[in-house]
Amino acid sequence: MIPILFLLSSLIQPACDTLSLNEEIQQSTLIGIVEMVGVYDRYTVVVNVEEFFKGGGYTDIKLDPWDMYMEVGKQYLIFARKDGGNGNYYIPDCSNSKELSKVDKKLLDYLEERMGHLLCFDPIVKGEYRSGACERNIAPVCGCNGITYGNTCEARRAGIMKYTHGECK
């Protein structure tokens, strides 16, 4: 009887396809530190990206965390992929994503070193943001070049790929 129950439970909840860290880095579209800021709908949360290790774009994104529980105001290290259907990012099952306070500092150091190829300035990004005006919201960011921008859109228009929230010190 026990093997049958085990078989049934394995059919209902398939085992994870656990990836190595390097495989997950390769397959992820976005790797970053995020803060959950709210709930969009039943399956989607809104997060504010505080630091990119891989990927880029908008700092407020919609994320389908699937089986990962997230709380408003907490920070997380995420390995996410972009869903071509709805444009949201999602965290796959068995991901290395977790609450930032539970992440080994060695992993963060490794990501910073490995993903260090993420440029400070990217002319392609600058070109993509050339047309259209930025919103006039005041949410300063400090670019990796040491310049304070009025918001993330203004930093992107300048071609800045890495920035932190708040004014430069």
FENRAHU-V591737 format. One record per residue. N is the residue number from 1. RES is the residue in three letters. SS is DSSP state (alpha for helix, beta for strand, coil for the rest). PHI is phi in whole degrees, 0 to 359 (999 if undefined). D_CENTER is the distance of its C-alpha to the mean C-alpha in whole Angstrom. Layout:
n=N res=RES ss=SS phi=PHI d_center=D_CENTER
n=N res=RES ss=SS phi=PHI d_center=D_CENTER
//
This chain:
n=1 res=MET ss=coil phi=999 d_center=44
n=2 res=ILE ss=alpha phi=298 d_center=41
n=3 res=PRO ss=alpha phi=300 d_center=40
n=4 res=ILE ss=alpha phi=293 d_center=40
n=5 res=LEU ss=alpha phi=299 d_center=38
n=6 res=PHE ss=alpha phi=297 d_center=35
n=7 res=LEU ss=alpha phi=297 d_center=35
n=8 res=LEU ss=alpha phi=296 d_center=35
n=9 res=SER ss=alpha phi=292 d_center=32
n=10 res=SER ss=alpha phi=287 d_center=30
n=11 res=LEU ss=alpha phi=286 d_center=31
n=12 res=ILE ss=alpha phi=286 d_center=29
n=13 res=GLN ss=coil phi=240 d_center=26
n=14 res=PRO ss=coil phi=298 d_center=26
n=15 res=ALA ss=coil phi=295 d_center=25
n=16 res=CYS ss=coil phi=289 d_center=21
n=17 res=ASP ss=coil phi=269 d_center=21
n=18 res=THR ss=coil phi=290 d_center=20
n=19 res=LEU ss=coil phi=260 d_center=18
n=20 res=SER ss=coil phi=290 d_center=18
n=21 res=LEU ss=alpha phi=300 d_center=16
n=22 res=ASN ss=alpha phi=296 d_center=17
n=23 res=GLU ss=alpha phi=295 d_center=17
n=24 res=GLU ss=alpha phi=294 d_center=13
n=25 res=ILE ss=alpha phi=299 d_center=12
n=26 res=GLN ss=alpha phi=296 d_center=14
n=27 res=GLN ss=alpha phi=276 d_center=13
n=28 res=SER ss=coil phi=279 d_center=9
n=29 res=THR ss=coil phi=273 d_center=8
n=30 res=LEU ss=beta phi=225 d_center=5
n=31 res=ILE ss=beta phi=234 d_center=5
n=32 res=GLY ss=beta phi=191 d_center=4
n=33 res=ILE ss=beta phi=259 d_center=6
n=34 res=VAL ss=beta phi=233 d_center=6
n=35 res=GLU ss=beta phi=240 d_center=9
n=36 res=MET ss=beta phi=287 d_center=11
n=37 res=VAL ss=beta phi=248 d_center=13
n=38 res=GLY ss=beta phi=175 d_center=15
n=39 res=VAL ss=beta phi=252 d_center=16
n=40 res=TYR ss=beta phi=272 d_center=16
n=41 res=ASP ss=beta phi=207 d_center=19
n=42 res=ARG ss=coil phi=302 d_center=20
n=43 res=TYR ss=coil phi=247 d_center=17
n=44 res=THR ss=beta phi=231 d_center=14
n=45 res=VAL ss=beta phi=245 d_center=12
n=46 res=VAL ss=beta phi=252 d_center=11
n=47 res=VAL ss=beta phi=236 d_center=8
n=48 res=ASN ss=beta phi=253 d_center=8
n=49 res=VAL ss=beta phi=282 d_center=6
n=50 res=GLU ss=beta phi=266 d_center=8
n=51 res=GLU ss=beta phi=207 d_center=8
n=52 res=PHE ss=beta phi=263 d_center=7
n=53 res=PHE ss=beta phi=260 d_center=8
n=54 res=LYS ss=beta phi=210 d_center=8
n=55 res=GLY ss=coil phi=92 d_center=8
n=56 res=GLY ss=coil phi=161 d_center=8
n=57 res=GLY ss=coil phi=118 d_center=10
n=58 res=TYR ss=coil phi=289 d_center=10
n=59 res=THR ss=coil phi=269 d_center=9
n=60 res=ASP ss=beta phi=256 d_center=10
n=61 res=ILE ss=beta phi=232 d_center=8
n=62 res=LYS ss=beta phi=268 d_center=10
n=63 res=LEU ss=beta phi=223 d_center=9
n=64 res=ASP ss=beta phi=262 d_center=11
n=65 res=PRO ss=coil phi=282 d_center=11
n=66 res=TRP ss=coil phi=53 d_center=14
n=67 res=ASP ss=coil phi=266 d_center=16
n=68 res=MET ss=coil phi=267 d_center=14
n=69 res=TYR ss=coil phi=279 d_center=15
n=70 res=MET ss=coil phi=233 d_center=13
n=71 res=GLU ss=coil phi=243 d_center=15
n=72 res=VAL ss=coil phi=300 d_center=15
n=73 res=GLY ss=coil phi=90 d_center=15
n=74 res=LYS ss=coil phi=265 d_center=14
n=75 res=GLN ss=beta phi=259 d_center=11
n=76 res=TYR ss=beta phi=222 d_center=9
n=77 res=LEU ss=beta phi=267 d_center=7
n=78 res=ILE ss=beta phi=238 d_center=5
n=79 res=PHE ss=beta phi=243 d_center=6
n=80 res=ALA ss=beta phi=239 d_center=6
n=81 res=ARG ss=beta phi=237 d_center=9
n=82 res=LYS ss=beta phi=270 d_center=10
n=83 res=ASP ss=coil phi=273 d_center=13
n=84 res=GLY ss=coil phi=296 d_center=16
n=85 res=GLY ss=coil phi=289 d_center=18
n=86 res=ASN ss=coil phi=248 d_center=17
n=87 res=GLY ss=coil phi=81 d_center=14
n=88 res=ASN ss=coil phi=282 d_center=11
n=89 res=TYR ss=beta phi=267 d_center=8
n=90 res=TYR ss=beta phi=221 d_center=9
n=91 res=ILE ss=coil phi=259 d_center=9
n=92 res=PRO ss=coil phi=293 d_center=13
n=93 res=ASP ss=coil phi=303 d_center=15
n=94 res=CYS ss=coil phi=64 d_center=16
n=95 res=SER ss=coil phi=286 d_center=13
n=96 res=ASN ss=coil phi=280 d_center=12
n=97 res=SER ss=coil phi=297 d_center=10
n=98 res=LYS ss=beta phi=194 d_center=12
n=99 res=GLU ss=beta phi=302 d_center=12
n=100 res=LEU ss=alpha phi=302 d_center=12
n=101 res=SER ss=alpha phi=294 d_center=16
n=102 res=LYS ss=alpha phi=258 d_center=17
n=103 res=VAL ss=coil phi=270 d_center=15
n=104 res=ASP ss=coil phi=293 d_center=17
n=105 res=LYS ss=alpha phi=303 d_center=18
n=106 res=LYS ss=alpha phi=299 d_center=19
n=107 res=LEU ss=alpha phi=294 d_center=15
n=108 res=LEU ss=alpha phi=297 d_center=14
n=109 res=ASP ss=alpha phi=298 d_center=17
n=110 res=TYR ss=alpha phi=297 d_center=16
n=111 res=LEU ss=alpha phi=297 d_center=13
n=112 res=GLU ss=alpha phi=298 d_center=14
n=113 res=GLU ss=alpha phi=290 d_center=17
n=114 res=ARG ss=alpha phi=291 d_center=16
n=115 res=MET ss=coil phi=264 d_center=14
n=116 res=GLY ss=coil phi=300 d_center=16
n=117 res=HIS ss=coil phi=288 d_center=17
n=118 res=LEU ss=coil phi=295 d_center=14
n=119 res=LEU ss=coil phi=291 d_center=17
n=120 res=CYS ss=coil phi=288 d_center=17
n=121 res=PHE ss=beta phi=242 d_center=19
n=122 res=ASP ss=coil phi=227 d_center=19
n=123 res=PRO ss=alpha phi=296 d_center=22
n=124 res=ILE ss=alpha phi=293 d_center=20
n=125 res=VAL ss=alpha phi=298 d_center=18
n=126 res=LYS ss=alpha phi=302 d_center=21
n=127 res=GLY ss=alpha phi=295 d_center=23
n=128 res=GLU ss=alpha phi=294 d_center=20
n=129 res=TYR ss=coil phi=263 d_center=20
n=130 res=ARG ss=coil phi=297 d_center=24
n=131 res=SER ss=coil phi=272 d_center=25
n=132 res=GLY ss=coil phi=86 d_center=25
n=133 res=ALA ss=coil phi=264 d_center=25
n=134 res=CYS ss=coil phi=278 d_center=22
n=135 res=GLU ss=coil phi=296 d_center=22
n=136 res=ARG ss=coil phi=268 d_center=24
n=137 res=ASN ss=coil phi=290 d_center=22
n=138 res=ILE ss=coil phi=259 d_center=22
n=139 res=ALA ss=coil phi=213 d_center=19
n=140 res=PRO ss=coil phi=303 d_center=19
n=141 res=VAL ss=beta phi=229 d_center=17
n=142 res=CYS ss=beta phi=258 d_center=18
n=143 res=GLY ss=beta phi=288 d_center=18
n=144 res=CYS ss=coil phi=297 d_center=18
n=145 res=ASN ss=coil phi=268 d_center=22
n=146 res=GLY ss=coil phi=84 d_center=23
n=147 res=ILE ss=coil phi=258 d_center=23
n=148 res=THR ss=beta phi=273 d_center=22
n=149 res=TYR ss=beta phi=248 d_center=21
n=150 res=GLY ss=coil phi=298 d_center=22
n=151 res=ASN ss=coil phi=195 d_center=18
n=152 res=THR ss=alpha phi=295 d_center=15
n=153 res=CYS ss=alpha phi=298 d_center=17
n=154 res=GLU ss=alpha phi=296 d_center=20
n=155 res=ALA ss=alpha phi=295 d_center=18
n=156 res=ARG ss=alpha phi=296 d_center=17
n=157 res=ARG ss=alpha phi=299 d_center=20
n=158 res=ALA ss=coil phi=274 d_center=21
n=159 res=GLY ss=coil phi=85 d_center=19
n=160 res=ILE ss=beta phi=281 d_center=17
n=161 res=MET ss=coil phi=264 d_center=14
n=162 res=LYS ss=coil phi=236 d_center=13
n=163 res=TYR ss=beta phi=201 d_center=14
n=164 res=THR ss=beta phi=239 d_center=14
n=165 res=HIS ss=beta phi=285 d_center=15
n=166 res=GLY ss=coil phi=106 d_center=18
n=167 res=GLU ss=coil phi=286 d_center=21
n=168 res=CYS ss=coil phi=291 d_center=22
n=169 res=LYS ss=coil phi=257 d_center=25
//
